[in-house]
Amino acid sequence: MLLLLFILIPLVGITIGYGVSKAIIIPYLTEQQEDAPGVSSEQTGRENAPNPENPSAHTSEEESQAVNAYQRVYNVEGFELFRIQVGAFSSQENALGLAEELNDRGMAASVDTEGMSKVYTLYSFSGDAAAARLEKVKEHYRDAHVSQIKYPSVDINFSDSSSEEADLLIEQLKECMSMLVDITDEDVSGKNISSIVREQENRIRQFDSQISQTNWPPSMEKYREEASALYAAMLGSYSEYNHQTNIPGQISMELVNCYTGFLERISLII
């Protein structure tokens, strides 16, 4: 009797309740939801779908994907530079003394003070050209040898990468690199390169004017400042050129040093 009261009767009640819910209550509620005014499955689907006319309807993830797909990575081309190393000293004073001696012999000189003070002469963008010039240097400095250094390309990704300013800057730098190659080849030969100097000086002045007269996006401002500093340094070297007093290879060496310093600085911009 106790078994009937406490187990069988509740079990029967649960079974009957489940059957009533499945047969009557659940279908009724479903029918009421489908018949609700102004709401349909098609409308619900449209509400959940993104509205192409309303940008705010996109999720932040979709916006981020769209921006990343639109961005362009700009490449400031690197290069290999060949320099004839004449000496290396622990004393900077001794290095400067050798540089002065090279100048007296009619060879431009540059001192690299990073680590040991190394003295270089006759820059070139060609290994063969540097090797050919090495023989002349070895007539006075037997230990002279060609030293190669590679300046890697710098990839920069502007958040406003669609801007005309970004295209302008990259095109300027490509042309600037081409001018460096041209003037270096002519300068070390000892020829009168006054016409090349004036032509390049005017072109760099145009570059500087173009970037200074344009409103730049905030993401590009540091690059604009560094480019302006590069052009100012190059213009300074051009203005000091005098064929009568110029040491072969001097102005091209100064210009290349300006550009390599620029590459190193923009590689540190985040």
C-alpha positions as CSV (number, residue, x, y, z in Angstrom):
1,M,0.0,0.0,0.0
2,L,2.8,2.4,0.9
3,L,4.5,1.6,-2.4
4,L,1.4,2.5,-4.3
5,L,1.0,5.9,-2.5
6,F,4.6,7.1,-2.6
7,I,5.9,5.8,-5.9
8,L,3.3,4.6,-8.4
9,I,0.8,7.5,-8.0
10,P,3.4,10.3,-8.5
11,L,4.9,8.4,-11.4
12,V,1.4,8.2,-13.1
13,G,0.9,12.0,-12.5
14,I,4.2,12.9,-14.1
15,T,3.4,10.7,-17.1
16,I,0.0,12.3,-17.6
17,G,1.4,15.8,-17.2
18,Y,4.1,15.3,-19.8
19,G,1.5,14.0,-22.3
20,V,-0.8,17.0,-21.8
21,S,2.1,19.4,-22.2
22,K,3.3,17.8,-25.4
23,A,-0.2,17.4,-26.9
24,I,-1.8,20.7,-25.9
25,I,0.3,23.3,-24.2
26,I,3.4,23.4,-26.4
27,P,1.5,23.5,-29.7
28,Y,-0.7,26.3,-28.4
29,L,2.3,28.4,-27.3
30,T,4.0,27.8,-30.6
31,E,0.9,28.9,-32.6
32,Q,0.6,32.1,-30.5
33,Q,4.3,33.0,-31.2
34,E,3.9,32.5,-35.0
35,D,0.7,34.6,-35.0
36,A,2.2,37.5,-33.1
37,P,1.5,40.8,-35.1
38,G,4.4,42.4,-36.9
39,V,6.9,39.5,-36.3
40,S,7.8,36.8,-38.8
41,S,10.8,34.5,-39.3
42,E,11.8,36.4,-42.4
43,Q,11.7,39.7,-40.5
44,T,13.7,38.2,-37.6
45,G,16.3,37.1,-40.1
46,R,16.5,40.5,-41.6
47,E,17.0,42.1,-38.2
48,N,19.8,39.8,-37.4
49,A,21.5,40.3,-40.7
50,P,24.1,43.2,-41.0
51,N,22.7,46.3,-42.6
52,P,25.1,47.4,-45.4
53,E,23.7,50.9,-45.2
54,N,24.5,51.3,-41.5
55,P,28.2,50.9,-40.6
56,S,27.4,50.8,-36.9
57,A,25.6,47.5,-37.4
58,H,28.9,45.7,-38.0
59,T,30.7,44.1,-35.1
60,S,34.1,45.4,-34.0
61,E,35.7,42.3,-35.4
62,E,34.2,42.9,-38.8
63,E,35.4,46.5,-38.8
64,S,38.9,45.4,-37.8
65,Q,39.0,42.8,-40.6
66,A,37.8,45.4,-43.1
67,V,40.5,47.9,-42.0
68,N,43.3,45.3,-42.1
69,A,42.2,44.2,-45.6
70,Y,42.4,47.8,-46.8
71,Q,45.8,48.7,-45.3
72,R,48.9,48.6,-47.5
73,V,52.4,47.9,-46.4
74,Y,54.9,50.4,-47.8
75,N,58.5,49.4,-48.4
76,V,61.4,51.8,-48.1
77,E,64.0,49.9,-50.1
78,G,67.3,49.0,-48.5
79,F,70.6,48.5,-50.2
80,E,74.1,47.1,-50.0
81,L,77.0,49.5,-49.6
82,F,80.6,48.7,-50.3
83,R,83.3,50.8,-48.5
84,I,87.0,50.5,-48.5
85,Q,88.2,50.1,-44.9
86,V,91.6,51.6,-44.4
87,G,92.0,51.2,-40.6
88,A,90.4,50.5,-37.3
89,F,91.5,52.1,-34.0
90,S,90.6,52.0,-30.4
91,S,91.4,55.7,-30.3
92,Q,89.0,58.0,-32.1
93,E,91.8,60.6,-32.3
94,N,94.0,58.2,-34.3
95,A,91.1,57.5,-36.6
96,L,90.5,61.1,-37.3
97,G,94.2,61.5,-38.0
98,L,94.1,58.8,-40.6
99,A,91.0,60.4,-42.2
100,E,92.8,63.7,-42.5
101,E,95.7,61.9,-44.1
102,L,93.4,60.4,-46.6
103,N,91.9,63.8,-47.5
104,D,95.4,65.1,-48.0
105,R,96.0,62.3,-50.5
106,G,92.8,63.3,-52.4
107,M,90.5,60.5,-51.0
108,A,87.3,61.3,-49.1
109,A,87.2,59.7,-45.7
110,S,84.5,58.8,-43.1
111,V,84.9,57.6,-39.5
112,D,82.5,55.2,-38.0
113,T,82.7,55.5,-34.2
114,E,80.3,52.6,-33.4
115,G,82.5,50.2,-31.5
116,M,86.1,50.6,-32.7
117,S,86.7,53.8,-34.7
118,K,86.9,52.5,-38.3
119,V,88.1,54.7,-41.2
120,Y,86.5,54.2,-44.7
121,T,87.0,55.7,-48.1
122,L,85.4,55.5,-51.5
123,Y,81.8,54.4,-51.2
124,S,80.2,52.4,-53.9
125,F,76.9,50.5,-54.6
126,S,78.8,47.9,-56.7
127,G,81.2,45.3,-55.3
128,D,83.1,45.2,-58.6
129,A,83.5,49.0,-58.7
130,A,84.8,48.9,-55.1
131,A,87.3,46.1,-55.9
132,A,88.6,48.1,-58.9
133,R,89.2,51.2,-56.7
134,L,90.8,49.1,-53.9
135,E,94.1,48.8,-55.9
136,K,94.6,52.5,-55.8
137,V,94.1,52.6,-52.1
138,K,96.4,49.7,-51.4
139,E,99.3,51.6,-53.0
140,H,99.4,53.6,-49.8
141,Y,97.6,51.3,-47.3
142,R,98.4,47.6,-47.8
143,D,95.8,46.4,-45.3
144,A,93.0,48.2,-47.0
145,H,90.1,45.9,-48.0
146,V,86.5,46.2,-49.2
147,S,83.9,46.1,-46.4
148,Q,80.3,45.4,-47.2
149,I,77.3,46.5,-45.1
150,K,73.7,45.8,-45.8
151,Y,71.0,48.2,-44.9
152,P,67.7,46.2,-44.8
153,S,64.4,47.5,-46.2
154,V,62.0,49.1,-43.8
155,D,58.3,48.1,-44.0
156,I,55.9,50.7,-42.7
157,N,52.2,50.3,-42.3
158,F,50.3,53.6,-42.1
159,S,46.8,53.5,-40.5
160,D,45.9,56.0,-43.2
161,S,47.7,53.9,-45.9
162,S,45.3,55.0,-48.6
163,S,46.4,58.6,-48.4
164,E,48.1,60.4,-51.3
165,E,50.8,61.6,-48.8
166,A,52.0,58.0,-48.2
167,D,52.4,57.4,-52.0
168,L,54.1,60.7,-52.4
169,L,56.7,60.0,-49.6
170,I,57.5,56.5,-51.0
171,E,58.0,57.7,-54.5
172,Q,60.3,60.5,-53.3
173,L,62.5,58.1,-51.4
174,K,62.7,55.8,-54.4
175,E,63.9,58.6,-56.5
176,C,66.2,59.8,-53.8
177,M,67.9,56.4,-53.7
178,S,68.3,56.5,-57.5
179,M,70.0,59.9,-57.3
180,L,72.5,58.6,-54.7
181,V,73.6,55.8,-57.0
182,D,74.0,58.2,-59.9
183,I,76.1,60.8,-58.0
184,T,78.2,58.2,-56.3
185,D,79.3,56.7,-59.5
186,E,80.3,60.1,-61.0
187,D,81.8,61.6,-57.8
188,V,84.6,59.1,-57.1
189,S,85.9,59.5,-60.7
190,G,87.0,63.0,-59.9
191,K,84.9,64.6,-62.7
192,N,83.3,68.0,-62.4
193,I,79.8,67.0,-61.2
194,S,78.5,70.5,-60.6
195,S,75.6,70.1,-63.0
196,I,74.5,66.8,-61.3
197,V,74.8,68.5,-57.9
198,R,72.6,71.5,-58.9
199,E,70.1,69.2,-60.6
200,Q,69.7,67.0,-57.6
201,E,69.7,69.9,-55.2
202,N,66.7,71.4,-57.0
203,R,64.9,68.1,-57.0
204,I,65.4,67.6,-53.3
205,R,64.3,71.2,-52.7
206,Q,61.1,70.3,-54.6
207,F,60.6,67.2,-52.4
208,D,61.0,69.3,-49.2
209,S,58.5,71.8,-50.5
210,Q,55.9,69.2,-51.4
211,I,55.9,67.5,-48.0
212,S,56.0,70.8,-46.1
213,Q,52.9,72.2,-47.9
214,T,50.7,69.2,-47.3
215,N,48.6,68.3,-44.3
216,W,49.7,64.9,-43.2
217,P,47.7,62.3,-41.3
218,P,48.8,62.0,-37.6
219,S,50.0,58.4,-38.2
220,M,52.5,59.8,-40.8
221,E,53.7,62.9,-39.0
222,K,56.9,61.3,-37.6
223,Y,57.8,60.0,-41.1
224,R,57.3,63.4,-42.5
225,E,59.5,65.0,-39.9
226,E,62.3,62.4,-40.6
227,A,62.0,63.0,-44.4
228,S,62.2,66.7,-43.9
229,A,65.4,66.3,-41.7
230,L,66.9,64.1,-44.4
231,Y,66.2,66.6,-47.2
232,A,67.6,69.5,-45.0
233,A,70.9,67.5,-44.4
234,M,71.2,66.7,-48.1
235,L,70.6,70.3,-49.2
236,G,73.4,71.3,-46.8
237,S,75.8,69.0,-48.5
238,Y,74.8,70.1,-52.0
239,S,75.2,73.8,-51.1
240,E,78.7,73.3,-49.9
241,Y,79.9,71.5,-53.0
242,N,82.7,73.3,-54.9
243,H,84.5,71.4,-57.7
244,Q,87.7,73.3,-57.1
245,T,88.0,72.2,-53.5
246,N,85.9,69.0,-53.4
247,I,87.7,65.8,-52.6
248,P,86.6,63.0,-55.0
249,G,83.9,60.9,-53.3
250,Q,83.3,63.5,-50.5
251,I,79.8,64.8,-51.3
252,S,78.5,61.4,-52.3
253,M,79.8,60.0,-49.0
254,E,78.0,62.7,-47.1
255,L,74.8,62.1,-48.9
256,V,74.9,58.4,-48.4
257,N,75.6,58.9,-44.7
258,C,72.5,61.2,-44.5
259,Y,70.3,58.5,-46.1
260,T,71.6,55.6,-44.0
261,G,71.0,57.6,-40.9
262,F,67.4,58.3,-42.1
263,L,66.8,54.5,-42.6
264,E,68.0,53.7,-39.2
265,R,65.8,56.3,-37.6
266,I,62.5,55.4,-39.4
267,S,63.1,51.7,-38.5
268,L,62.7,52.7,-34.9
269,I,59.3,54.4,-35.4
270,I,56.4,52.3,-34.0
